[in-house]
């Protein structure tokens, strides 16, 4: 008879527990792309980080314009998704933990702020607001003061137009949408998944580690709320568990 050591049994049991925990903690995120290009490439990097940080089941919805101008195959390849969701998404919209809008255009922002939901994308976002599903959106393409527009020569905007744009964005925030710069999408989603609702970013500490372990997290005091690590850092399951129990957020930081 083959003898099995207690240490091996313990290892197997722990792996099974971690596996079950992963199933329980799996998140469902619906990505909604509206038809803008500002911030698209940066959003892909943010989505990659989220896919590494969490066990996520992704679905994607595209506006008609987004289908025409964005490299959606690249997004499909990143997330290993074969198809794009259609109108039947409404049958299970309340099953998602979060709606992520990596590119929110001015047109879509104005429509949602005005309760106009005449497209699939705006309808989904508005319904998510109504049923209490968190919505995180990159505001770059919707904000007339975004630096990218200035570089494109859009620098003579009438004040009345700027005021109306600012009003629309303020309304979206009042509706509960978390509007952030595209480079902050990962941090905002992490903060929401950690159980926080305040979108202000907490105190952070950078750990230059190739492997982030339980011991590294255990050394941190209560003043640290966010842990920044390199994008190629390997995070052990016990490190994640301890960070979550201490209310810490682990963020991948691009070099």
Backbone as CSV, one residue per row, in Angstrom:
resi,resn,N_x,N_y,N_z,CA_x,CA_y,CA_z,C_x,C_y,C_z
1,UNK,0.852,-1.198,0.000,0.000,0.000,0.000,0.889,1.251,0.000
2,UNK,0.500,2.217,-0.823,1.275,3.446,-0.916,0.919,4.360,0.254
3,UNK,1.929,4.792,0.979,1.689,5.676,2.114,1.612,7.129,1.643
4,UNK,0.650,7.835,2.183,0.474,9.248,1.843,0.776,10.078,3.088
5,UNK,1.704,10.999,2.963,2.100,11.791,4.123,1.009,12.784,4.512
6,UNK,1.022,13.138,5.794,0.060,14.127,6.283,0.264,15.476,5.591
7,UNK,1.524,15.763,5.283,1.829,17.037,4.631,1.207,17.108,3.242
8,UNK,1.254,15.983,2.515,0.664,15.934,1.178,-0.854,16.085,1.255
9,UNK,-1.461,15.395,2.237,-2.913,15.501,2.420,-3.304,16.946,2.733
10,UNK,-2.522,17.587,3.597,-2.798,18.973,3.962,-2.714,19.886,2.746
11,UNK,-1.698,19.636,1.917,-1.519,20.448,0.707,-2.698,20.298,-0.239
12,UNK,-3.147,19.042,-0.423,-4.276,18.772,-1.323,-5.551,19.432,-0.805
13,UNK,-5.784,19.307,0.504,-6.983,19.903,1.102,-6.977,21.423,0.942
14,UNK,-5.817,22.033,1.188,-5.715,23.485,1.057,-5.976,23.938,-0.371
15,UNK,-5.464,23.171,-1.337,-5.688,23.512,-2.740,-7.163,23.389,-3.104
16,UNK,-7.822,22.363,-2.548,-9.255,22.198,-2.800,-10.055,23.360,-2.220
17,UNK,-9.668,23.769,-1.014,-10.349,24.894,-0.367,-10.180,26.164,-1.184
18,UNK,-8.943,26.384,-1.661,-8.687,27.569,-2.471,-9.485,27.527,-3.763
19,UNK,-9.606,26.310,-4.328,-10.375,26.156,-5.561,-11.833,26.488,-5.357
20,UNK,-12.395,25.999,-4.248,-13.792,26.292,-3.934,-13.989,27.768,-3.631
21,UNK,-13.021,28.348,-2.960,-13.092,29.771,-2.650,-13.088,30.593,-3.929
22,UNK,-12.271,30.147,-4.908,-12.204,30.853,-6.181,-13.525,30.847,-6.899
23,UNK,-14.238,29.705,-6.835,-15.553,29.616,-7.471,-16.523,30.576,-6.791
24,UNK,-16.478,30.588,-5.458,-17.378,31.446,-4.693,-17.110,32.916,-4.974
25,UNK,-15.818,33.286,-5.112,-15.445,34.683,-5.274,-15.433,35.133,-6.732
26,UNK,-15.809,34.274,-7.643,-15.791,34.625,-9.058,-16.741,35.785,-9.323
27,UNK,-16.264,36.752,-10.096,-17.055,37.935,-10.406,-17.575,37.864,-11.842
28,UNK,-18.726,38.476,-12.054,-19.286,38.599,-13.402,-19.295,40.080,-13.762
29,UNK,-18.599,40.403,-14.841,-18.481,41.799,-15.260,-18.951,41.943,-16.703
30,UNK,-19.807,42.921,-16.935,-20.279,43.230,-18.282,-19.541,44.466,-18.783
31,UNK,-18.805,44.306,-19.877,-18.106,45.427,-20.497,-19.007,46.038,-21.559
32,UNK,-19.201,47.348,-21.490,-20.003,48.060,-22.488,-19.120,49.106,-23.163
33,UNK,-18.893,48.928,-24.456,-18.111,49.897,-25.222,-19.039,50.756,-26.064
34,UNK,-18.958,52.078,-25.867,-19.659,52.991,-26.765,-18.664,53.419,-27.845
35,UNK,-19.136,54.150,-28.844,-18.336,54.350,-30.055,-17.305,55.446,-30.037
36,UNK,-16.329,55.368,-29.164,-15.247,56.346,-29.135,-13.898,55.658,-29.099
37,UNK,-12.881,56.349,-29.580,-11.537,55.771,-29.611,-10.632,56.314,-28.514
38,UNK,-10.994,57.458,-27.928,-10.150,58.052,-26.892,-10.096,57.128,-25.675
39,UNK,-8.899,56.686,-25.348,-8.712,55.818,-24.187,-8.879,54.332,-24.460
40,UNK,-9.179,53.944,-25.708,-9.443,52.529,-25.990,-8.232,51.651,-25.686
41,UNK,-7.058,52.023,-26.205,-5.865,51.194,-25.993,-5.486,51.128,-24.515
42,UNK,-5.611,52.255,-23.825,-5.309,52.253,-22.388,-6.293,51.371,-21.629
43,UNK,-7.530,51.342,-22.093,-8.537,50.524,-21.406,-8.211,49.041,-21.508
44,UNK,-7.596,48.632,-22.613,-7.226,47.224,-22.774,-6.210,46.808,-21.717
45,UNK,-5.255,47.700,-21.430,-4.257,47.402,-20.394,-4.925,47.272,-19.027
46,UNK,-5.922,48.116,-18.761,-6.648,48.055,-17.494,-7.443,46.756,-17.370
47,UNK,-8.066,46.346,-18.462,-8.843,45.100,-18.453,-7.928,43.900,-18.244
48,UNK,-6.747,43.936,-18.837,-5.767,42.858,-18.629,-5.425,42.734,-17.146
49,UNK,-5.214,43.881,-16.502,-4.876,43.861,-15.077,-6.008,43.263,-14.247
50,UNK,-7.224,43.662,-14.544,-8.373,43.125,-13.807,-8.508,41.629,-14.011
51,UNK,-8.233,41.177,-15.216,-8.339,39.749,-15.511,-7.303,38.947,-14.737
52,UNK,-6.169,39.583,-14.443,-5.134,38.920,-13.645,-5.453,38.959,-12.153
53,UNK,-6.048,40.056,-11.720,-6.298,40.242,-10.292,-7.479,39.443,-9.767
54,UNK,-8.475,39.236,-10.617,-9.703,38.583,-10.175,-10.072,37.433,-11.093
55,UNK,-10.853,36.506,-10.539,-11.456,35.443,-11.338,-12.759,36.022,-11.885
56,UNK,-12.738,36.428,-13.159,-13.876,37.150,-13.728,-14.461,36.415,-14.924
57,UNK,-15.779,36.347,-14.939,-16.502,35.878,-16.122,-16.965,37.127,-16.873
58,UNK,-16.414,37.317,-18.070,-16.661,38.535,-18.828,-17.750,38.340,-19.880
59,UNK,-18.503,39.407,-20.131,-19.356,39.502,-21.313,-19.184,40.904,-21.887
60,UNK,-19.339,41.022,-23.201,-19.107,42.302,-23.870,-20.331,42.724,-24.669
61,UNK,-20.653,44.003,-24.579,-21.697,44.615,-25.404,-21.078,45.806,-26.133
62,UNK,-21.416,45.961,-27.412,-20.878,47.054,-28.216,-22.002,47.896,-28.801
63,UNK,-21.775,49.198,-28.840,-22.696,50.040,-29.592,-22.421,49.806,-31.077
64,UNK,-23.335,50.228,-31.940,-23.156,50.027,-33.378,-21.903,50.733,-33.881
65,UNK,-21.641,51.930,-33.372,-20.441,52.666,-33.783,-19.179,51.972,-33.294
66,UNK,-19.223,51.443,-32.077,-18.063,50.735,-31.531,-17.695,49.537,-32.394
67,UNK,-18.701,48.854,-32.924,-18.450,47.704,-33.796,-17.677,48.108,-35.044
68,UNK,-17.872,49.348,-35.487,-17.261,49.816,-36.727,-15.843,50.344,-36.537
69,UNK,-15.564,50.965,-35.393,-14.289,51.680,-35.270,-13.279,51.048,-34.313
70,UNK,-13.711,50.127,-33.450,-12.792,49.557,-32.465,-12.290,48.182,-32.883
71,UNK,-11.069,47.860,-32.458,-10.480,46.548,-32.732,-10.990,45.566,-31.679
72,UNK,-12.185,45.074,-31.900,-12.834,44.224,-30.910,-12.205,42.833,-30.856
73,UNK,-11.623,42.387,-31.959,-10.974,41.083,-31.946,-9.838,41.056,-30.926
74,UNK,-9.153,42.180,-30.803,-8.081,42.291,-29.815,-8.633,42.092,-28.412
75,UNK,-9.786,42.686,-28.137,-10.425,42.533,-26.827,-10.878,41.097,-26.607
76,UNK,-11.431,40.485,-27.639,-11.856,39.088,-27.539,-10.673,38.184,-27.211
77,UNK,-9.542,38.446,-27.858,-8.350,37.625,-27.633,-7.845,37.764,-26.200
78,UNK,-7.884,38.981,-25.671,-7.412,39.225,-24.308,-8.230,38.436,-23.297
79,UNK,-9.546,38.407,-23.501,-10.449,37.791,-22.529,-10.914,36.402,-22.929
80,UNK,-10.411,35.913,-24.067,-10.785,34.574,-24.559,-12.301,34.441,-24.696
81,UNK,-12.909,35.433,-25.321,-14.353,35.446,-25.553,-14.621,35.257,-27.036
82,UNK,-15.587,34.408,-27.356,-15.892,34.110,-28.754,-16.934,35.042,-29.360
83,UNK,-17.919,35.432,-28.565,-19.020,36.200,-29.143,-19.343,37.442,-28.322
84,UNK,-20.070,38.348,-28.971,-20.509,39.582,-28.340,-21.967,39.425,-27.914
85,UNK,-22.287,39.898,-26.720,-23.658,39.790,-26.214,-24.594,40.711,-26.991
86,UNK,-25.847,40.307,-27.102,-26.853,41.097,-27.812,-27.987,41.476,-26.859
87,UNK,-29.177,41.680,-27.399,-30.302,42.173,-26.592,-30.711,41.215,-25.480
88,UNK,-30.413,39.924,-25.654,-30.808,38.964,-24.618,-30.052,39.167,-23.305
89,UNK,-29.096,40.093,-23.300,-28.342,40.385,-22.085,-29.273,40.892,-20.981
90,UNK,-30.392,41.498,-21.356,-31.319,42.056,-20.365,-31.956,40.976,-19.497
91,UNK,-31.997,39.749,-19.998,-32.629,38.671,-19.227,-31.825,38.308,-17.986
92,UNK,-30.542,38.633,-17.981,-29.721,38.305,-16.804,-28.813,39.462,-16.389
93,UNK,-29.227,40.687,-16.681,-28.415,41.852,-16.328,-28.199,41.965,-14.824
94,UNK,-29.198,41.556,-14.046,-29.071,41.663,-12.584,-28.123,40.622,-11.993
95,UNK,-27.592,39.730,-12.829,-26.640,38.729,-12.338,-25.196,39.228,-12.355
96,UNK,-24.970,40.401,-12.933,-23.605,40.929,-13.012,-23.238,41.667,-11.733
97,UNK,-21.970,41.530,-11.348,-21.474,42.243,-10.172,-21.129,43.687,-10.500
98,UNK,-20.868,43.946,-11.795,-20.424,45.286,-12.166,-20.581,45.482,-13.666
99,UNK,-20.892,46.713,-14.067,-20.874,47.101,-15.478,-19.689,48.040,-15.673
100,UNK,-18.800,47.687,-16.594,-17.594,48.465,-16.861,-17.711,49.119,-18.234
101,UNK,-17.554,50.439,-18.267,-17.643,51.192,-19.527,-16.273,51.813,-19.799
102,UNK,-15.387,51.104,-20.509,-14.021,51.584,-20.717,-13.940,52.809,-21.622
103,UNK,-14.923,52.981,-22.501,-15.001,54.174,-23.350,-16.441,54.681,-23.316
104,UNK,-16.645,55.817,-22.662,-17.966,56.448,-22.610,-17.903,57.722,-23.444
105,UNK,-18.651,57.781,-24.526,-18.617,58.946,-25.405,-19.474,60.086,-24.854
106,UNK,-19.243,61.289,-25.388,-20.059,62.443,-24.989,-21.516,62.219,-25.353
107,UNK,-21.737,61.623,-26.511,-23.098,61.366,-26.964,-23.832,60.446,-25.986
108,UNK,-23.174,59.349,-25.607,-23.796,58.398,-24.680,-23.974,59.014,-23.298
109,UNK,-22.983,59.794,-22.860,-23.080,60.443,-21.551,-24.272,61.395,-21.509
110,UNK,-24.440,62.184,-22.581,-25.550,63.134,-22.640,-26.894,62.410,-22.657
111,UNK,-26.958,61.304,-23.395,-28.211,60.545,-23.466,-28.590,59.958,-22.109
112,UNK,-27.634,59.326,-21.454,-27.923,58.706,-20.155,-28.317,59.768,-19.130
113,UNK,-27.599,60.898,-19.140,-27.912,61.983,-18.210,-29.322,62.520,-18.440
114,UNK,-29.781,62.453,-19.697,-31.105,62.973,-20.064,-32.182,61.893,-20.101
115,UNK,-31.849,60.696,-19.629,-32.783,59.557,-19.597,-33.180,59.087,-20.997
116,UNK,-32.318,59.325,-21.984,-32.579,58.845,-23.343,-31.827,57.533,-23.544
117,UNK,-32.555,56.454,-23.713,-31.926,55.133,-23.827,-32.358,54.464,-25.126
118,UNK,-31.988,55.078,-26.248,-32.422,54.586,-27.546,-31.411,53.668,-28.223
119,UNK,-30.357,53.288,-27.495,-29.394,52.318,-28.017,-29.217,51.203,-26.997
120,UNK,-28.687,50.084,-27.448,-28.472,48.956,-26.538,-27.522,49.347,-25.412
121,UNK,-26.436,50.041,-25.767,-25.428,50.403,-24.770,-25.992,51.345,-23.706
122,UNK,-26.668,52.414,-24.137,-27.207,53.367,-23.158,-28.328,52.747,-22.332
123,UNK,-29.095,51.868,-22.944,-30.183,51.193,-22.230,-29.639,50.305,-21.117
124,UNK,-28.569,49.575,-21.422,-27.952,48.693,-20.427,-27.402,49.500,-19.255
125,UNK,-26.670,50.566,-19.571,-26.066,51.378,-18.517,-27.144,52.000,-17.631
126,UNK,-28.203,52.515,-18.260,-29.277,53.150,-17.489,-30.010,52.126,-16.625
127,UNK,-30.258,50.947,-17.182,-30.950,49.925,-16.391,-30.078,49.463,-15.228
128,UNK,-28.758,49.378,-15.450,-27.849,48.997,-14.363,-27.962,49.988,-13.206
129,UNK,-28.091,51.266,-13.543,-28.276,52.286,-12.505,-29.559,52.018,-11.718
130,UNK,-30.625,51.692,-12.440,-31.937,51.511,-11.809,-31.997,50.291,-10.895
131,UNK,-31.232,49.230,-11.246,-31.298,48.010,-10.437,-30.174,47.935,-9.400
132,UNK,-29.348,48.991,-9.340,-28.326,49.066,-8.303,-27.032,48.348,-8.601
133,UNK,-26.791,47.995,-9.865,-25.520,47.373,-10.233,-24.460,48.458,-10.372
134,UNK,-23.301,48.323,-9.716,-22.258,49.344,-9.832,-21.832,49.552,-11.279
135,UNK,-21.663,50.811,-11.656,-21.199,51.160,-13.002,-19.931,51.993,-12.870
136,UNK,-18.858,51.531,-13.501,-17.599,52.273,-13.530,-17.315,52.638,-14.976
137,UNK,-17.088,53.921,-15.241,-16.890,54.372,-16.619,-15.682,55.295,-16.728
138,UNK,-14.933,55.137,-17.821,-13.839,56.057,-18.123,-14.438,57.308,-18.757
139,UNK,-14.132,58.456,-18.200,-14.778,59.687,-18.636,-14.038,60.401,-19.760
140,UNK,-12.856,59.926,-20.143,-11.993,60.652,-21.074,-12.688,61.080,-22.358
141,UNK,-13.382,60.132,-23.004,-14.029,60.437,-24.281,-15.270,61.299,-24.108
142,UNK,-15.764,61.409,-22.880,-16.983,62.187,-22.620,-16.697,63.577,-22.080
143,UNK,-15.452,63.839,-21.733,-15.076,65.082,-21.063,-14.426,66.043,-22.061
144,UNK,-15.067,67.182,-22.298,-14.543,68.150,-23.263,-13.259,68.823,-22.789
145,UNK,-12.904,68.660,-21.530,-11.655,69.232,-21.029,-10.518,68.223,-21.029
146,UNK,-10.757,67.029,-21.585,-9.707,66.011,-21.610,-8.523,66.496,-22.452
147,UNK,-7.285,66.318,-21.964,-6.099,66.801,-22.680,-5.960,66.265,-24.104
148,UNK,-6.452,65.060,-24.356,-6.340,64.487,-25.703,-7.059,65.362,-26.719
149,UNK,-8.212,65.894,-26.351,-8.958,66.770,-27.258,-8.175,68.040,-27.556
150,UNK,-7.505,68.566,-26.549,-6.703,69.768,-26.749,-5.595,69.512,-27.763
151,UNK,-4.985,68.327,-27.663,-3.918,67.969,-28.603,-4.446,67.819,-30.024
152,UNK,-5.743,67.481,-30.139,-6.363,67.325,-31.454,-6.855,68.658,-32.017
153,UNK,-6.608,69.738,-31.286,-6.989,71.056,-31.773,-8.356,71.527,-31.338
154,UNK,-9.016,70.756,-30.483,-10.337,71.164,-29.983,-10.109,72.062,-28.766
155,UNK,-9.826,73.330,-29.027,-9.438,74.226,-27.936,-10.150,75.582,-27.977
156,UNK,-11.248,75.671,-28.734,-12.023,76.912,-28.780,-13.497,76.624,-28.465
157,UNK,-13.720,75.852,-27.432,-15.081,75.432,-27.081,-15.786,76.553,-26.327
158,UNK,-16.975,76.955,-26.752,-17.729,77.985,-26.034,-17.994,77.576,-24.583
159,UNK,-17.981,78.536,-23.699,-18.160,78.254,-22.281,-19.497,77.592,-22.002
160,UNK,-20.529,77.978,-22.749,-21.849,77.382,-22.545,-21.833,75.888,-22.843
161,UNK,-21.062,75.503,-23.860,-20.941,74.081,-24.208,-20.191,73.333,-23.108
162,UNK,-19.119,73.940,-22.616,-18.355,73.322,-21.525,-19.228,73.156,-20.279
163,UNK,-20.026,74.166,-19.989,-20.894,74.104,-18.810,-21.909,72.970,-18.922
164,UNK,-22.490,72.812,-20.112,-23.478,71.748,-20.303,-22.813,70.375,-20.190
165,UNK,-21.617,70.244,-20.751,-20.873,68.985,-20.651,-20.563,68.657,-19.192
166,UNK,-20.140,69.667,-18.445,-19.851,69.488,-17.020,-21.112,69.087,-16.265
167,UNK,-22.243,69.664,-16.657,-23.523,69.347,-16.017,-23.908,67.887,-16.251
168,UNK,-23.714,67.410,-17.489,-24.039,66.016,-17.799,-23.194,65.058,-16.958
169,UNK,-21.900,65.340,-16.874,-21.012,64.462,-16.109,-21.375,64.482,-14.624
170,UNK,-21.748,65.657,-14.128,-22.160,65.761,-12.722,-23.424,64.949,-12.468
171,UNK,-24.355,64.967,-13.424,-25.576,64.179,-13.286,-25.266,62.687,-13.230
172,UNK,-24.348,62.239,-14.085,-23.983,60.819,-14.082,-23.409,60.412,-12.732
173,UNK,-22.594,61.286,-12.153,-22.053,60.992,-10.817,-23.174,60.950,-9.784
174,UNK,-24.116,61.878,-9.914,-25.262,61.884,-8.995,-26.097,60.615,-9.140
175,UNK,-26.141,60.057,-10.344,-26.876,58.808,-10.578,-26.172,57.606,-9.955
176,UNK,-24.907,57.804,-9.554,-24.160,56.712,-8.935,-23.077,56.113,-9.797
177,UNK,-22.890,56.641,-11.017,-21.828,56.127,-11.884,-20.479,56.633,-11.389
178,UNK,-19.506,55.742,-11.281,-18.148,56.125,-10.898,-17.400,56.534,-12.160
179,UNK,-17.202,57.834,-12.351,-16.477,58.351,-13.509,-15.027,58.586,-13.122
180,UNK,-14.111,57.968,-13.854,-12.692,58.086,-13.539,-11.891,58.207,-14.831
181,UNK,-10.644,58.629,-14.700,-9.729,58.575,-15.834,-9.511,57.119,-16.207
182,UNK,-9.316,56.857,-17.496,-9.188,55.471,-17.955,-8.062,54.733,-17.240
183,UNK,-7.017,55.451,-16.843,-5.883,54.823,-16.161,-6.226,54.375,-14.745
184,UNK,-7.397,54.781,-14.230,-7.802,54.442,-12.859,-8.913,53.394,-12.823
185,UNK,-9.250,52.806,-13.962,-10.337,51.823,-13.986,-10.066,50.648,-13.050
186,UNK,-8.852,50.108,-13.115,-8.513,48.948,-12.290,-8.640,49.269,-10.806
187,UNK,-8.096,50.408,-10.400,-8.135,50.796,-8.989,-9.574,50.950,-8.509
188,UNK,-10.415,51.573,-9.335,-11.808,51.798,-8.936,-12.565,50.481,-8.793
189,UNK,-12.362,49.575,-9.751,-13.048,48.277,-9.691,-12.568,47.483,-8.482
190,UNK,-11.259,47.505,-8.232,-10.720,46.814,-7.051,-11.352,47.359,-5.775
191,UNK,-11.493,48.658,-5.720,-12.049,49.297,-4.528,-13.496,48.870,-4.305
192,UNK,-14.257,48.782,-5.386,-15.653,48.343,-5.284,-15.729,46.879,-4.875
193,UNK,-14.910,46.036,-5.493,-14.930,44.610,-5.173,-14.459,44.337,-3.751
194,UNK,-13.717,45.286,-3.174,-13.259,45.101,-1.791,-14.344,45.479,-0.787
195,UNK,-15.490,45.954,-1.307,-16.611,46.275,-0.432,-16.725,47.728,-0.065
196,UNK,-15.906,48.578,-0.694,-15.962,50.006,-0.408,-16.844,50.717,-1.422
197,UNK,-17.467,51.799,-1.013,-18.285,52.597,-1.922,-17.720,53.993,-2.124
198,UNK,-16.787,54.403,-1.276,-16.159,55.710,-1.438,-15.082,55.608,-2.496
199,UNK,-15.183,56.392,-3.551,-14.263,56.248,-4.671,-12.950,57.000,-4.490
200,UNK,-12.753,57.697,-3.367,-11.488,58.359,-3.151,-10.409,57.327,-2.893
201,UNK,-9.239,57.547,-3.473,-8.183,56.549,-3.403,-7.470,56.599,-2.056
202,UNK,-7.270,55.458,-1.413,-6.661,55.415,-0.093,-5.144,55.525,-0.148
203,UNK,-4.502,55.602,1.044,-3.050,55.646,1.126,-2.456,54.378,0.527
204,UNK,-1.323,54.536,-0.142,-0.754,53.397,-0.855,0.698,53.165,-0.474
205,UNK,1.155,51.941,-0.740,2.552,51.579,-0.551,2.967,50.704,-1.730
206,UNK,4.165,50.962,-2.265,4.658,50.167,-3.391,5.588,49.076,-2.872
207,UNK,5.300,47.819,-3.247,6.143,46.684,-2.871,6.805,46.132,-4.130
208,UNK,8.103,46.336,-4.227,8.858,45.888,-5.405,9.203,44.409,-5.240
209,UNK,8.215,43.546,-5.475,8.358,42.112,-5.241,8.036,41.331,-6.511
210,UNK,8.784,40.264,-6.724,8.438,39.339,-7.806,7.353,38.382,-7.340
211,UNK,7.367,38.086,-6.020,6.372,37.212,-5.405,5.838,37.893,-4.155
212,UNK,4.543,38.161,-4.136,3.910,38.797,-2.981,3.298,37.716,-2.102
213,UNK,3.746,37.635,-0.842,3.350,36.543,0.045,2.561,37.042,1.258
214,UNK,2.065,36.086,2.022,1.353,36.353,3.281,2.215,37.219,4.193
215,UNK,3.496,36.886,4.284,4.409,37.605,5.166,4.522,39.078,4.781
216,UNK,4.560,39.358,3.472,4.664,40.745,3.010,3.448,41.560,3.440
217,UNK,2.271,40.964,3.313,1.032,41.663,3.677,0.942,41.839,5.187
218,UNK,1.377,40.827,5.925,1.266,40.829,7.384,2.102,41.938,8.017
219,UNK,3.165,42.362,7.330,4.057,43.391,7.868,3.468,44.797,7.761
220,UNK,2.454,44.971,6.921,1.909,46.305,6.682,1.025,46.755,7.836
221,UNK,1.129,48.035,8.191,0.289,48.542,9.278,-1.031,49.074,8.723
222,UNK,-1.887,49.523,9.621,-3.250,49.911,9.251,-3.316,51.205,8.448
223,UNK,-2.206,51.958,8.394,-2.230,53.217,7.639,-2.217,52.979,6.137
224,UNK,-1.766,51.790,5.720,-1.733,51.457,4.299,-3.068,50.855,3.880
225,UNK,-3.644,51.391,2.823,-4.927,50.896,2.332,-4.825,50.301,0.930
226,UNK,-3.781,50.671,0.203,-3.630,50.193,-1.167,-2.193,49.720,-1.374
227,UNK,-2.025,48.529,-1.947,-0.705,47.958,-2.201,-0.445,47.982,-3.697
228,UNK,0.595,48.677,-4.106,0.967,48.732,-5.514,2.078,47.722,-5.780
229,UNK,1.903,46.909,-6.827,2.924,45.939,-7.210,3.144,46.021,-8.717
230,UNK,4.231,45.429,-9.187,4.517,45.406,-10.620,3.518,44.504,-11.341
231,UNK,3.347,44.742,-12.629,2.354,43.978,-13.392,2.709,42.501,-13.499
232,UNK,4.005,42.168,-13.341,4.403,40.760,-13.450,4.567,40.090,-12.081
233,UNK,4.148,40.765,-11.021,4.243,40.188,-9.676,3.269,39.022,-9.519
234,UNK,3.763,37.930,-8.954,2.911,36.776,-8.652,2.382,36.941,-7.224
235,UNK,1.064,36.838,-7.061,0.427,37.039,-5.753,-0.104,35.704,-5.247
236,UNK,0.364,35.268,-4.079,-0.078,33.977,-3.551,-1.520,34.078,-3.040
237,UNK,-2.246,32.965,-3.041,-3.633,32.972,-2.545,-3.754,33.469,-1.107
238,UNK,-2.797,33.069,-0.250,-2.856,33.499,1.145,-2.620,35.006,1.276
239,UNK,-1.788,35.560,0.390,-1.562,37.007,0.397,-2.846,37.743,0.036
240,UNK,-3.556,37.236,-0.968,-4.831,37.842,-1.368,-5.846,37.780,-0.222
241,UNK,-5.901,36.614,0.417,-6.873,36.406,1.495,-6.607,37.349,2.664
242,UNK,-5.330,37.473,3.055,-4.987,38.346,4.174,-5.245,39.807,3.815
243,UNK,-4.905,40.186,2.584,-5.140,41.566,2.142,-6.624,41.905,2.221
244,UNK,-7.453,40.978,1.773,-8.904,41.200,1.801,-9.410,41.333,3.233
245,UNK,-8.884,40.485,4.135,-9.340,40.517,5.527,-8.908,41.801,6.240
246,UNK,-7.805,42.414,5.757,-7.316,43.656,6.354,-7.856,44.897,5.639
247,UNK,-8.701,44.659,4.624,-9.278,45.776,3.882,-8.299,46.454,2.951
248,UNK,-7.285,45.699,2.495,-6.266,46.249,1.600,-6.588,45.922,0.146
249,UNK,-6.249,46.825,-0.748,-6.444,46.619,-2.178,-5.088,46.396,-2.823
250,UNK,-4.968,45.343,-3.630,-3.734,45.079,-4.367,-3.909,45.587,-5.790
251,UNK,-3.046,46.518,-6.196,-3.163,47.133,-7.521,-1.916,46.862,-8.350
252,UNK,-2.121,46.459,-9.596,-1.022,46.324,-10.539,-0.662,47.717,-11.064
253,UNK,0.614,48.065,-10.994,1.042,49.378,-11.471,1.951,49.209,-12.669
254,UNK,1.585,49.870,-13.784,2.404,49.789,-14.984,3.717,50.511,-14.763
255,UNK,4.780,49.935,-15.305,6.097,50.543,-15.132,6.293,51.672,-16.130
